[in-house]
Amino acid sequence: MDLSPESSHAEASRPNKATDAARAAALFEQSVAIMARLRAPGGCPWDREQSFDSIRTYTLEETYEVLDAIERRDFPHLAEELGDLLLQVLFYAEMAANESRFTIADVLDHLNRKLVRRHPHVFGDEASRAAGNRAYVDRAVEGSAAAVLRDWEEIKAAEKRVPGDAHQNSAGRPARTATRLDNVQRALPALAEAAKLGGNARKSGFDWTNWRDLLPKLDEEIAELKAEAEKTGGEKDGSSRNNARVEAELGDLLFTVVNLSRHLGVDAEMALRGCNVRFRERFREMELAAPRPLEELSADELEALWEAAKRKLADGVESSSTAASATLAKADA
């Protein structure tokens, strides 16, 4: 969701608000103490009953609420949502401390060391090495974000290389050979993972030349999906074997679409979220304009309402029952 020119200008003209490190440290210490109190004997019964598995769904929800606040440019609400997301970090760390695994101090130490070792152009080679950097990169990035990203990836890759025999694991058996794609986390949302897989493969020269080359591939994947779907008769209760093939072909199609978005410089996740917003708005307009419940309307009437909603929202026109009635009358004709 793009900012309007007015809001963009307003943000550009807004003076920077410097962080009060001392106040932030004191408040963070207070948050840690509150979380510890909630999990301690005599604390909150609900908080004490939670586990890593039970709160992980809340972590995902809070992440998307942060994303939603950013898209709506609701910055006062964003501050609150970031606090909720930080609560998840404190919660996990406190549960880990209760089980003698690690503490929030370990989390912060890992973060601080990572930031220093991956920014030798800011903190210097000596500090970066002391923080664990094993890669040799050029600190002279000369203000280039692309050069910074390249060094970041090299340092990150070096972190994952374990000294010693790379061909054996801890059990003495042959280990799986590391590849460029091992840097892409499986924990990512599927759309983001697909984009990163395609981007990393591109570094090896395995990629389409430009976005136009993906269009025939889309047609190919659609044809393959159609062939497998027709074997099941298009029914939900098709054979599990054929459904697995349909799922595989649908996955191939989605992967191709994500790579098309990558070549077009579009984030597939953001594109889909934008589409979801538009669908919500258009469907709401359909409900408001319909003369009776949607389920009582014919397919043609529903399509007419949908097209009218699209035009109305595209033009920014106020809702009009007269226009909706005319559209329905045309559909009935």
C-alpha positions in Angstrom: 0.0 0.0 0.0 1.7 3.2 -1.2 1.9 6.4 0.7 0.1 9.4 -0.8 2.3 12.2 -2.0 1.1 14.4 0.8 1.9 11.8 3.5 5.3 11.0 1.9 6.1 14.8 2.0 5.0 15.0 5.6 7.2 12.1 6.7 10.1 13.6 4.8 9.7 16.9 6.6 9.2 15.4 10.0 12.3 15.9 12.2 14.2 12.8 13.5 13.3 11.6 16.9 16.4 10.4 18.6 16.3 7.3 20.7 16.9 7.9 24.4 19.1 4.8 25.0 19.1 5.1 28.8 15.3 5.3 28.9 15.0 2.5 26.5 17.3 0.3 28.5 15.4 1.0 31.7 12.1 0.2 30.1 13.5 -3.0 28.6 14.8 -4.0 32.0 11.3 -3.4 33.4 9.7 -5.5 30.6 12.0 -8.4 31.4 11.2 -8.1 35.1 7.4 -8.1 34.4 7.7 -11.1 32.2 9.7 -13.0 34.8 7.1 -12.0 37.5 4.2 -13.3 35.3 6.0 -16.7 34.9 7.1 -17.0 38.5 5.2 -18.9 41.2 2.2 -16.8 42.2 2.3 -15.1 38.9 -0.3 -15.3 36.1 -1.9 -18.9 35.8 -2.3 -18.5 32.1 1.2 -17.3 31.4 2.6 -20.1 33.6 0.8 -22.7 31.7 2.1 -21.7 28.3 4.8 -23.6 26.3 6.8 -22.9 23.1 4.2 -24.8 21.1 1.2 -23.0 22.7 2.2 -19.5 22.0 3.8 -19.9 18.6 0.5 -19.2 16.8 0.3 -15.9 18.6 3.8 -15.0 17.3 2.6 -15.4 13.8 -0.5 -13.4 14.5 1.5 -10.5 16.1 3.9 -10.5 13.1 1.0 -10.0 10.7 -0.6 -7.4 12.8 2.7 -5.4 12.7 2.7 -5.8 8.9 -0.9 -4.6 8.7 -0.2 -1.5 10.8 2.8 -0.7 8.5 0.6 -1.1 5.4 -2.0 1.2 6.9 0.7 3.7 8.0 -0.9 3.6 11.4 2.2 4.5 13.3 0.7 5.0 16.8 -0.8 1.5 16.5 2.5 0.2 15.0 4.3 1.2 18.2 1.8 -0.9 20.2 2.0 -3.9 17.8 5.8 -3.9 17.9 5.4 -4.0 21.7 3.2 -7.1 21.3 5.8 -8.7 19.0 8.5 -7.9 21.5 6.4 -9.6 24.2 6.7 -12.8 22.2 10.5 -12.6 22.3 10.4 -12.0 26.1 8.0 -14.9 26.5 10.2 -17.4 24.7 13.3 -16.2 26.4 11.7 -16.5 29.9 10.4 -20.0 29.2 13.9 -21.0 28.0 15.3 -19.5 31.2 12.8 -21.5 33.2 14.1 -24.7 31.5 17.8 -23.6 32.0 18.3 -23.3 28.2 19.2 -19.6 27.7 18.1 -16.2 28.9 17.1 -12.9 27.2 20.8 -11.8 27.8 21.9 -14.6 25.5 19.4 -13.5 22.9 20.7 -9.9 23.0 24.3 -11.1 23.0 23.7 -13.2 19.8 22.0 -10.2 18.2 24.7 -7.7 19.1 27.5 -9.9 17.9 25.7 -10.6 14.7 25.2 -6.9 13.9 28.8 -6.1 14.6 30.3 -9.0 12.6 28.1 -8.4 9.6 28.9 -4.7 9.5 32.7 -4.5 9.2 32.3 -1.4 7.1 30.7 0.3 10.2 32.5 -1.2 13.2 35.8 -2.2 11.5 37.5 -5.5 10.7 38.9 -6.0 14.2 35.5 -5.7 15.9 33.9 -7.8 13.2 36.5 -10.5 13.7 36.1 -10.4 17.4 32.4 -10.9 17.0 33.0 -14.0 15.0 33.3 -12.9 11.3 35.3 -15.6 9.4 34.7 -14.1 5.9 37.1 -11.8 4.1 35.1 -8.9 2.5 35.8 -5.5 1.1 35.0 -2.8 3.7 35.1 -0.1 1.0 31.4 -0.3 0.2 31.4 3.4 -0.7 27.8 3.9 0.3 26.6 1.1 -1.9 23.6 -0.9 -0.4 24.3 -3.6 -3.0 27.9 -4.0 -1.8 26.7 -4.1 1.8 24.2 -6.9 0.9 26.9 -8.9 -0.9 29.3 -8.7 2.0 26.4 -9.6 4.4 25.6 -12.7 2.4 29.3 -13.8 2.4 29.7 -13.3 6.1 26.4 -15.1 6.7 27.6 -18.0 4.6 30.9 -18.2 6.5 29.0 -18.4 9.7 27.4 -21.7 8.6 30.6 -23.3 7.5 31.9 -25.5 10.4 35.7 -25.9 10.6 36.9 -29.4 10.2 35.8 -32.3 7.9 32.8 -31.0 5.9 32.2 -34.4 4.5 31.2 -36.1 7.8 28.7 -35.3 10.5 28.9 -35.7 14.2 28.1 -39.4 13.9 31.0 -40.0 11.5 28.7 -40.6 8.6 28.9 -38.7 5.2 27.1 -35.4 5.6 24.9 -33.9 3.0 26.8 -31.5 0.8 26.0 -27.9 1.4 24.5 -25.9 -1.4 23.8 -22.3 -2.2 20.1 -22.9 -1.4 20.9 -24.0 2.2 21.0 -20.3 3.0 17.3 -20.0 2.4 15.4 -20.8 5.6 12.6 -23.4 5.4 10.9 -21.4 8.2 10.0 -18.6 5.8 6.4 -18.2 4.5 6.1 -20.2 1.2 5.9 -17.2 -1.1 9.0 -15.6 0.5 10.9 -18.9 0.4 10.1 -19.4 -3.3 11.3 -15.9 -4.1 14.5 -16.4 -2.2 15.1 -19.8 -3.8 14.7 -18.3 -7.3 17.0 -15.4 -6.4 19.7 -17.6 -5.0 19.5 -20.0 -8.0 20.0 -16.9 -10.2 23.4 -16.3 -8.7 24.5 -19.5 -10.3 23.0 -18.5 -13.7 20.0 -20.8 -13.3 17.2 -18.5 -14.1 15.0 -17.1 -16.8 16.5 -14.2 -18.8 13.6 -11.8 -18.3 10.0 -11.8 -17.3 8.7 -12.5 -20.8 10.4 -15.9 -20.8 8.1 -16.9 -17.9 4.9 -16.4 -19.7 5.2 -19.6 -21.8 6.2 -21.4 -18.6 3.0 -20.2 -17.0 1.0 -21.6 -19.9 2.9 -24.9 -19.6 2.2 -25.2 -15.8 -1.5 -24.3 -16.3 -1.8 -27.1 -18.9 -0.1 -29.6 -16.6 -2.4 -28.6 -13.7 -5.4 -28.9 -15.9 -4.4 -32.4 -17.1 -4.0 -33.7 -13.5 -7.1 -32.0 -12.3 -9.2 -33.6 -15.0 -8.0 -37.0 -14.0 -9.8 -36.5 -10.6 -12.9 -35.2 -12.4 -12.3 -31.9 -10.6 -13.9 -33.3 -7.4 -12.6 -32.8 -3.9 -13.0 -36.5 -3.2 -10.6 -37.6 -6.0 -8.0 -40.2 -5.3 -5.3 -39.2 -2.9 -2.7 -40.1 -5.5 -4.2 -37.8 -8.1 -4.8 -35.1 -5.4 -1.1 -35.3 -4.6 -0.3 -34.8 -8.2 -2.7 -31.8 -8.5 -1.1 -30.3 -5.4 2.4 -30.8 -7.0 1.3 -29.1 -10.2 -0.4 -26.3 -8.4 2.8 -25.8 -6.5 4.8 -25.6 -9.7 2.3 -23.0 -11.0 2.6 -20.9 -7.8 6.4 -21.2 -7.9 6.4 -19.9 -11.5 4.1 -17.0 -10.6 6.4 -16.0 -7.7 9.4 -16.0 -9.9 7.5 -13.9 -12.4 6.8 -11.4 -9.7 10.5 -11.5 -8.8 11.5 -10.6 -12.3 9.0 -7.8 -12.3 10.4 -6.4 -9.1 7.2 -7.1 -7.2 7.0 -8.8 -3.8 4.5 -11.7 -4.3 3.4 -11.6 -0.6 2.6 -7.9 -0.8 0.9 -8.3 -4.2 -1.4 -11.0 -2.7 -2.1 -9.0 0.4 -3.0 -6.0 -1.8 -5.4 -8.3 -3.8 -6.9 -9.5 -0.5 -7.6 -5.9 0.5 -9.3 -5.2 -2.9 -11.4 -8.3 -2.7 -12.6 -7.4 0.8 -13.6 -3.9 -0.4 -15.3 -5.1 -3.6 -17.2 -7.8 -1.8 -18.4 -5.4 0.8 -19.6 -3.1 -2.0 -21.5 -6.0 -3.5 -23.2 -6.7 -0.2 -24.2 -3.0 0.2 -25.5 -2.7 -3.3 -27.4 -6.0 -3.5 -31.2 -5.6 -3.3 -31.4 -8.9 -1.4 -28.9 -11.4 0.2 -26.2 -12.5 -2.2 -27.0 -16.2 -1.9 -30.4 -15.4 -3.5 -28.9 -13.8 -6.6 -28.0 -15.6 -9.8 -24.5 -16.0 -11.1 -25.1 -13.2 -13.7 -26.4 -10.9 -11.0 -23.4 -11.6 -8.8 -21.0 -10.9 -11.7 -22.8 -7.7 -12.5 -22.5 -6.5 -8.9 -18.8 -7.5 -8.8 -18.0 -5.5 -12.0 -20.0 -2.5 -10.6 -18.0 -2.7 -7.4 -14.7 -2.8 -9.3 -15.7 0.3 -11.3 -16.9 2.2 -8.3 -13.9 1.6 -6.2 -11.6 2.3 -9.1 -13.3 5.7 -9.7 -13.8 6.5 -6.0 -17.5 7.0 -6.6 -19.9 7.0 -3.6 -22.3 4.0 -3.4 -25.5 4.4 -5.3 -28.4 2.0 -5.0 -29.8 3.5 -8.3 -26.7 2.5 -10.2 -26.7 -0.9 -8.6 -30.3 -1.5 -9.6 -29.6 -0.4 -13.2 -26.7 -2.9 -13.3 -28.9 -5.7 -12.0 -31.6 -4.8 -14.5 -29.1 -5.0 -17.3 -27.9 -8.4 -16.1 -31.5 -9.7 -16.0 -32.2 -8.4 -19.6 
